[in-house]
Amino acid sequence: MLPSGPDINFPYLGEDDRFQFPDPNRAKHHSVVAWGGNLSPGMLLSAYEQGLFPWYSEDEPLVWHSPDPRFVIFPEKLHVSASMEKVLKQGKFSVCFDRDFPAVISACSEVDRPGQGGTWITKDMVSAYTLLHRLGWAHSAEAYSEGVLAGGCYGIRLGNIFFGESMFALKPNASKAAFLTLARFLFKDRINFIDCQVHTPHLKSLGGEELSRKEYLSLLRKIMAQRCVPGNAGSRDTEDRRGSWQSLLT
């Protein structure tokens, strides 16, 4: 029987280590591909590179998912409503990148999500993604109102894909302001698409669309392969990881 959460006996994988997961295309369940392991940096990065992500509750084993279909946003499909464009132009929120990642992920973990029976952003997840942030892989966008954090979102950048994880809002439109500002920067910076994982009405209103798992994995593998080509424009992990995003809005 698998333990709840990360397995303390599973080997720790550093950010340069990799683990081979089962092929998601062969998954019998529409989403679940594997169980067990831990949330060490190499394990998480391996999962995203192969089209998986962790999603489980406190009292469950660590579960790795690859949904079919997958929800993504392409640059040309990003939708900013007229009312939201007005909010952004009026500067109702001051948006920053990577100013307070711990506050963003903590706030996301406390969001009440009807029908989910609790949060999937467990304490172990918070610790794991905060470490990925310190290593330069995970990033956040924060929307401030009168100097107070009002909303935000976070995710992981690998090459030219941004894997969105979660968002929160304490004031109307705050999470949208953070996400849309981040999305515009990412697409300007040659991101091919933002992975939103699963369908929600909120993400659909921002331009999200479905891809079959087969289509998603084919596109993912093509873009991930570009990271290994010397001199390729998509081979920018060092810059994406180490550079501060704080000054990018100025």
Secondary structure as GFF3:
##gff-version 3
##sequence-region A 1 250
A	DSSP	three_ten_helix	24	26	.	.	.	ID=ss1
A	DSSP	beta_strand	32	35	.	.	.	ID=ss2
A	DSSP	alpha_helix	41	49	.	.	.	ID=ss3
A	DSSP	beta_strand	53	54	.	.	.	ID=ss4
A	DSSP	beta_strand	63	65	.	.	.	ID=ss5
A	DSSP	beta_strand	70	73	.	.	.	ID=ss6
A	DSSP	three_ten_helix	75	77	.	.	.	ID=ss7
A	DSSP	alpha_helix	82	90	.	.	.	ID=ss8
A	DSSP	beta_strand	94	97	.	.	.	ID=ss9
A	DSSP	alpha_helix	101	109	.	.	.	ID=ss10
A	DSSP	alpha_helix	123	135	.	.	.	ID=ss11
A	DSSP	beta_strand	138	145	.	.	.	ID=ss12
A	DSSP	beta_strand	148	158	.	.	.	ID=ss13
A	DSSP	beta_strand	161	169	.	.	.	ID=ss14
A	DSSP	alpha_helix	174	188	.	.	.	ID=ss15
A	DSSP	beta_strand	193	197	.	.	.	ID=ss16
A	DSSP	alpha_helix	201	205	.	.	.	ID=ss17
A	DSSP	beta_strand	209	211	.	.	.	ID=ss18
A	DSSP	alpha_helix	213	226	.	.	.	ID=ss19
A	DSSP	alpha_helix	237	242	.	.	.	ID=ss20
A	DSSP	three_ten_helix	246	249	.	.	.	ID=ss21
###
